[in-house]
Amino acid sequence: MVRNIFLNKEKIEYLCKLIFNIKNISILYINEKNKIEVEFSSHYITNPLNSDKKNLLNQLLTYPENVSLPILQHTNYLENYIVIPISDGDYNLGTILIGPVLFGELREEIVIGMMKDDRLSTGNKDELLYYYECIPRVDKMTFIHVGALIYYYIYGREIDVTEIIKQGLAENQSFLHIESQLDSALAKRRQNILVHHDLMVEKMFFQCIKEGNKEALADMLENYEYIFKGEGVLARNSHLRSLKNSVICLIAAATRSAIDGGLNPEVALTLSDLYIQQIEEVKESKEVIAIRNKSMYDLAGKVYMSKEKGYSKPINLCLNYIFNHIYDNPTLNQLAKKIELHPNYLSKIFKKEVGKSVSQYIQEQRIEEAKKLLQFSTHTISEISALLNFHDQSYFTSTFKKIVNMTPKQYRNQY
């Protein structure tokens, strides 16, 4: 129930203006007849994928009855809103709508993917990218706290932000209620002797990846269909889609096993992403199976290679940090601080295990990264030099030639 204040349009407008001025987030007050009475906006352009504002409001203002808590809403186009119903307990007095905001940067490939999902020409990509550029980037918890602040102003009641998060879990959506289907599905599987595979076998499979045991994994992949018989159907209307879903789940689990086995998380997760993208592009079951086998073997192979070097935990932490921050030109002091060792001691054990100094290793890794950029990117030599934090292009060229025995230009022309 609205607290005992005279909450008129002027007070609501003042509240909306304050919120807008603080965070530059668009905010609307929509009266009980669903008419916009107050609007402060950081931009007045609409999403080209969803330009019908009335339809958008209808979607956002559709929520279960008797809800007064702030509701975190999302569109299909990654926009985020908070909806705050205003009620005195008996009557709906309208709604405050905050947003849209993005919770992070939106990469161009995601925007292109959304356009393809809607079967739209990517010729309008720039218009859509401009729209997303105009939307404020706000940390999710900050956004939720804004909703809690407005709720407190209206109702005079403190609210735990977890209550807002729970409101946004869509538990009332009918299509999410699968509990009633569970007993029936279990009965059918048992009647047809389709019990899922033995979990011990599954543990053995992922243990092979964690240990980098390529030979044992190869045997299990050879007999995969027999070992994992009884796999569930993950798409009712398409065998190919079901197979793809199954392999995507397998890759996700195998990636975690590889990371547990010591593989650099960034390498493991990037490899996982690439294989999953490949799966989405293929059109035949045999191609999906080929990707399944190759991805498992690749992950196990990379774990094996990382274990073969036999570095201690502090050195592995250093190597992972250098790999992930190669564009930041990491230093010995940064590494020492990261793993909580004295720089002199770290320098000593690094040289003993890796066979070269920290600075030499970092320099070689920068050049290795430069080689990849020369092969696979369109960056100029000058841009690559700057990206990898070399003092100038001439120093980059001389360092590159010293390590690779050819200049960057010669390397690019050769490869």
N, C-alpha and C positions, 0 to 999 in steps of 0.2 A: 504494500500500500504506500502511495506517495506520502512522504512525511508532511507534517502540518505546516506547509508554506503555501503562499499563493503563487503557484507555478503557472504563470501566464506566458504568452508568446514572447514578451520582452525579456523575461528572465531566461527563457530557453535560448533566445537569440544571443543574449550576453554570454551564456555558457558556451554555445557553439563557437562564438567569435574567439573566446579565450583559448579553447582547445585548438582552433585553427591557427591562431597566432603563435601558440607554443610549439607545435610540431608540424605546421604546414600540411596537415592532413585534411582532406575534404570531409565535410560533415554536413548532414542534412537533418532537418526536422520535418517529419511527414505527419500530418494531422490524422485524426481518427477516420477521415474520409479518404485517406491515402493520397492527399494532395500535398505537394511540397510547399511549405510555408517559409522555411528558412534554409538558405544554402550558402555555404562558404566553400569555395573550391580552389584547389591549387592549380587546376586546369579545367577547361570546359570542353575538351575534346572527348569523344566517346571511343570505345574500343571498336575498331573496324570489324572485328569478329562478332561483336554483339552490340550493334549500334542502336537497338531498340531499347531506350531507357525505361519505358513502361514495363516491358517484359522483364528487364533486369530487376527492377524493383519488386515485381510480383514474385520472382524467384527468391530474392533475399528476404522478403517479408513473409515468406511461407515457413511457419514453424509451429510446433505443437501449441495447443491452447493452454491458457493459464500459466504461461511462462513469463516471468518477470526478470529473470537474471539475464545479463548480457550474453548474446549468442555469437560465437565465432563462426562466420560464414565464409565459404570459398566458392568461386566460380570455376567453370571448366577451363578458364584461361588464366589460372594461377593468381587471380586477384583475391585479396583478402579484405573482409569487412567485419565490423562488429555491429550487431543490431541490438538496441536496447529498447524493449517495449516499455511504454509508460502507462501505468494503470493505477487507479485509486482503489483497486480491489473489486469494484463492481463494473466499472466502465473502462474501455480502452480510450486513452487520451492521446494516442499517437505513438510515434516511434522516432528514436534518434538513430541515424545510420552514419557510421564512421568508415571512411575508405573511399576508393581502393588504396591499398598499400601492397608493396611486395616485401617479402621477408629476406630478399637477397637479390643479387644480380641475376638477370635472365639472359642466358647465353643465346646467341643468334640461332644456333642449331635447334634449340628448343622451340623458338618462335616459328621457325620453318616447319618443324614437325607438327605443331598445332595447326598451321595453315593446311598442311597436307591432310591432317585428320578431317578437316572440314571441306576437303576437296577444293580448296581455293588456290588461285594462281599465286605463286610466290612473287609475282610482279609487284604486288602491293606490300612487299616485305618491309620496305623503308618506312611506309606510313605506320605500320604496326610497331616497328622498332621505336619510332618516335613517340608513339603513345606510351609504350612501356618506359621510355626514358623520362617521361613527364611524371610518372607515378612515384611518390615518395618511397624510399627504402627505409623500413622501420624494423628494428629487432622485434621478434614475435612477442617476447615477454613485455617489452615496453608498450607495444600496442595493446596487449591485454590489460596492462595497468591503466592505460588511458580509459578503457571501458569501465574498469573498477572505479576510477575517479568520478566519472560521470554518474555511475550508479549510486555512489555515495552522496553526490550532490542532490540527486532526485529523491532517493529513498532514505537517506540518513543512516544507512546500515553498512557496516564494514562487510566486505566479501573477500573470501579467500580466492586467489586467482585460479586455483585448481578447479573451483566450481565453474568458472567460465570455460576452462579447457574441457571439462566433462560435458558441458552443454554443447560443445562443438563436435562431439564424437558421433553424432547422428545415430544414437542407439535406438531412436524411435522409428528409423526407416524400416519399413516392412521387409525390404529385400535383404536386410541384414539378419533377419531372424531365421537362422538355420538350425537352431536347437531342436525344433520340432521334426526336422528331417533326419536327425542323427540316428535315432533308433531304427527307423525304416531302412536307411542305407546300410547300417551294420548288419541287420538281419539278412538283407539280400546278398551281401558279400559272403556271409557265413554259409548261407544256403547253397551258394554256388562255389564254395571252397575258394573264395578269392581273398583270403586273409592276406594283409600286407606282409611283405618279406620280413625275415628275421632281422631284428634290429642289431643283433650281434654281427651279422654279415655286413650290415651297413657301417658299423663301427670299424670293422676290419678294413673296409674299402677306404674310408677316410683316414685311417691310421697309415695306410700305404702312402697317401699324399703327404701327411704330416711328417713322415719319416723320409720322404723322398725315395721310397722303395719302388723304383720303376719296373723291376722285373715282376714282383708280385702284383702290382697294379695292372700290368699288361695281361697277366693271366685272368684277372677278374674282369677286365674289359672284354676279353675274348669270349667270356661266358656271361656277359652282363645280363642278357635277356632271361637266362635261366636263373641266375643268382637273385635277380630282382623281380622275379615273376610275382604277379599280384599287385603291381604298381597301380595306384588309383587313376581314375579318369579325371583329368584336370581341365577338360573342356567338353561339354556334352555334345556339341554339334559338329566337332571337327577333330579327327584323329591327329592331323598335322598340328593343330593348335595345342592339343593335349600333350603331344610329344614335345613340342617346343617349351611349354610351361614346365614339364617335368625336368627337362635338361637345364632350363634356367635355374630352377630350384637346386639342382645338383651342382651347378657351377657356383652358385652362391655359397652353398655349404662347403664345397671343396676349397673355395677361396679362403674361408675362415680357417680351415685345417692347414692350408699352406702358410698362412700368417702365423698360426700357432707353432708351425714347424720352423719358423725363423725367417721366412721370406719377407722381404721389405713390403710393408702393407701397401704402399703406393704402387709398387710394381704389381702386386697380386690383384689389387682392386682395379687398376687400369686394364690389366690383361682380362679380367673378368668382364669389364664393360665392353671391351672390343669383341669378345666371343659372343656375348649376349646380343650385341648389335648385329653380328653376323647371322645369328640364329633368326633374328627377325626378318632378315633380307632373303633367306633361302626359301624355296618353294616346294622342296621334296623331302620326304622323310629320311631318305638315305643321306642327304646332305646334313640334316640335323644330327644324325647318328655319327657322321664323320666328325662334325664339330665337337660333339660330346666326347668322343675318344681323344681327339687332338687336344682339347682344353685340359682334360684330366692328366694326360701324359706331360703336357707342357708345365702345368703347375708342379707336378711331382719332380720333373726334371730340374726346375729352377730351385726347388727346395733342396734337392740333392747337391746341386752346385754350391748353394750357400753353405750347406753343412760340410761339404768337402774341404772348404777353406779352414774350417776349424777355429775360427776366431773366438776369443772370449766375449762374454756379454758386453763389457764396456766398449770393446772395439766394434762389435756389431752395432751398438747404439750410435757410435761415432759415424760409421759408414752409412747407416740409414739417415742420420741427420744431414750429412754431406750430400747424399743423393737428393733428399727432399729440398735442400736449400742451396743448391749449386748456383742458382741465379743471384743469391744474396752474398756470394763470396764469403763463406763462413771462415772463422779464424780459430786458432788453437784455443784462445781464451773462451770463446763462445762454446766450443765443444766441451772444454773442461767444466765450465759452469753448468752446462746441460746435464752432464753425467756425474757431477759433484766429485771431481778429482782435481788434484793440483795440476796446473798446466805442465810443470816439469815432469811429474810422474806419468801423466798421460802421454807426453811426447816420447818418453822412454819406452813404454809398453807398446805404443803404436809402431815405433820403428822396429821393435823386436818382432812383433807379430806380422806386420804388413810388409816389412822389408824396406820401407822408405819413410821419410819424414811426413808429418801431417801436411805441411805446405806443399811438398812435392806431389803428394797424392791428390790434394785439392786441385793443384794446377793441371795435373793430368786428366782429372775428371772434367774440368772446365773445357779442356781441349776435346775430350771425347764427346761432350755435349755439343761443342762447336761443329764437330764432324757430322753429327746427326742433323743439325740445322742446315749445314751446307748441302747435305744430300736431300733432305725432305721438306725444306721450307723455301720460301721465296725471299727471305730476308737478305738484304745486302750484307757484304762482309763488314761494312762499317756498323750496321745495325746489330749484327751478331757480336761484334766486339763490345758494343755498348751494353747489350743485354747481359753479357757474362762479366761485366764490370772490369774490363781491361782498361788501363789508363788511356790508351789511345790505339788507333788502328795499327800503327807501325809496331808497337810493342806486342800486340796480339799476333801480328804476322810473324814476327821473329820467334815468339814462343811456340806458335803452331809449327813453324818449320823445324824448330829444334826437336820437337817431339815426334812429328809425323814424317819428317824428311821431305816435305814439299810445302809450298805456300797454300794458303786457303783457296786462292783462285785456281791453282793447279789441281787441288783436291776436288773442287766442285766440277771442274771440267772433266776430270777422270771418272767421277762417280755420278 
